[in-house]
Amino acid sequence: MRWSQLKKQLQDRFAGSVAASIDLNQTRYRHAHDQEGEFWISLRGSRIFSAGSLSYLSSLGALTAKNRADGSTPAQAYELAWPVMDSSGLFLLEQMNKDLFCSLSLTVEDMSEHNNPVIRALAIIDAPYGKRRLAAFDPTTQHPLVQKLHNTRCEAEGITAHISS
C-alpha cells in the first residue's frame, strides 16, 4: 500500500477532537542506499516523534562494534544487540510501515498492548478509544510519545488526566 493511502486510513481513525492537530509524515531519501527514510509525527506543526532507518542502522552498527570490542564473535555481537535495539525506541522504516499497516486490522485493545509505542499512541487518539478509558489510563510508565498523545487527547476532550502518585 502506498504511504498516502496508509496515511489517509490511519488519520481517518483519529478522534475528531485531535484530528486537525496531529499529522503523520514519511519521507524516503532517494539518494541513500536502499532509499532509506524517516517517519515522524507532528503535533500542531511541531515534530514530537521521529524514527528513521539511518538512525536505527547507525545505532545498530555502533552497538555491534562495541560488542565486538568486548570480545563477542560477529554472530554474538548481533545477537546481543537485538534486544537492546528493540527496547531503544528506534525503528526501521520498513518495520514501522508494517506495524502501521497491521494496526488497521487491530482492535483498540490490541493496539493498546502492541510492542510498538507508536501503535500504542495511535490507539489513544483512535476514535473508539472512549473517554472513560482515556480518563482511567495511567501513562506514567509508557513511552514519551504515548504520554504526549494521551495528554493531548485529554486536553482536547476536557478530561483531567490520571496522575499516579
C-alpha positions in Angstrom: 0.0 0.0 0.0 1.3 3.5 -0.8 2.1 5.8 2.0 -0.6 8.3 1.0 -3.2 5.6 1.2 -1.9 4.2 4.5 -1.7 7.7 6.0 -5.3 8.5 5.0 -6.6 5.3 6.5 -4.7 5.9 9.8 -5.8 9.5 10.0 -9.4 8.7 9.3 -9.4 6.7 12.6 -8.3 9.7 14.7 -10.8 11.1 17.2 -12.4 14.3 15.8 -11.1 16.3 18.8 -7.4 15.8 17.8 -7.6 15.0 14.1 -6.8 18.5 12.9 -3.7 18.9 15.2 -1.9 15.6 14.6 -0.2 14.7 11.3 1.7 11.6 10.2 4.6 12.0 7.7 7.1 9.9 5.9 9.9 10.6 3.5 12.4 8.5 1.6 15.9 9.5 0.9 16.2 8.7 -2.8 19.9 9.0 -2.9 20.5 6.9 0.2 21.3 3.2 -0.1 18.1 1.3 -0.5 16.2 4.5 -0.3 16.0 4.5 3.5 13.8 7.1 5.1 12.1 8.5 8.1 8.7 8.5 9.7 7.5 11.3 12.1 4.5 12.6 13.9 3.7 16.3 14.2 1.5 18.0 16.8 0.3 21.4 15.7 3.2 21.6 13.2 6.0 20.6 15.7 7.7 17.2 15.4 7.1 15.1 18.5 8.4 11.8 17.4 10.8 10.6 14.7 12.0 7.2 13.6 14.4 6.6 10.7 16.2 3.7 9.3 19.5 5.6 9.1 19.4 6.3 12.9 18.5 2.7 13.6 21.2 1.2 11.4 23.8 3.7 12.8 23.0 2.7 16.4 22.9 -1.0 15.5 26.4 -0.7 13.9 27.8 1.2 16.9 26.3 -1.4 19.3 27.6 -4.4 17.5 31.0 -2.7 17.2 31.0 -2.3 21.0 30.0 -5.9 21.5 32.8 -7.0 19.1 35.3 -4.8 21.0 34.2 -6.6 24.2 35.2 -9.9 22.7 32.0 -11.2 21.1 32.0 -13.0 17.7 30.1 -11.2 14.9 27.1 -13.5 15.4 27.1 -13.0 19.2 27.5 -9.2 18.7 24.3 -9.0 16.7 22.5 -11.5 19.0 23.3 -9.2 22.0 22.4 -6.1 20.0 18.8 -7.0 19.0 17.2 -6.9 22.5 18.9 -3.6 23.2 17.7 -2.2 19.8 14.1 -3.5 20.4 13.9 -1.5 23.6 15.7 1.6 22.3 12.7 3.2 20.6 14.4 3.3 17.3 12.8 1.6 14.3 13.5 0.7 10.7 11.1 2.5 8.4 10.1 -0.8 6.9 9.1 -2.2 10.3 7.2 1.0 11.1 5.2 0.7 7.9 4.5 -2.9 8.5 3.3 -2.2 12.1 1.2 0.8 10.9 -0.4 -1.3 8.2 -1.2 -4.2 10.5 -2.7 -1.7 13.1 -5.5 -1.1 10.6 -6.9 -4.5 11.3 -6.4 -4.4 15.1 -8.9 -3.5 17.8 -8.2 -0.6 20.1 -7.4 -3.1 22.8 -4.9 -4.9 20.7 -3.3 -1.6 19.6 -3.0 -0.6 23.3 -1.0 -3.7 24.0 1.2 -3.6 20.9 5.0 -3.7 21.4 5.5 -0.6 19.2 4.9 2.6 21.1 3.7 4.4 18.0 0.8 1.9 17.7 0.0 2.3 21.4 0.0 6.0 21.0 -2.3 5.8 17.9 -4.7 3.7 20.0 -5.1 6.6 22.4 -6.1 9.0 19.6 -8.3 6.4 17.8 -12.0 7.4 17.8 -13.2 4.2 19.5 -10.8 4.8 22.5 -13.5 6.0 24.9 -13.4 8.9 27.4 -13.7 6.6 30.4 -10.8 4.5 29.2 -8.9 7.7 28.5 -9.5 9.1 32.0 -8.6 5.8 33.7 -5.4 5.3 31.7 -2.1 5.9 33.6 0.6 6.8 31.0 3.5 7.3 33.5 5.2 4.0 32.6 4.7 4.4 28.9 6.9 5.8 26.1 7.0 9.6 26.0 5.0 9.6 22.7 2.2 7.7 24.4 2.3 10.2 27.3 2.2 13.2 24.9 -0.7 12.0 22.8 -2.6 10.9 26.0 -2.2 14.4 27.4 -3.2 16.0 24.1 -6.3 13.9 23.8 -7.3 14.5 27.4 -6.9 18.3 26.9 -9.0 18.1 23.7 -11.7 16.1 25.3 -11.7 18.2 28.5 -10.7 15.3 30.7 -8.5 15.6 33.7 -5.6 13.2 33.0 -4.9 10.4 35.5 -1.8 11.2 37.5 -0.2 8.5 39.5 1.2 9.4 43.0 
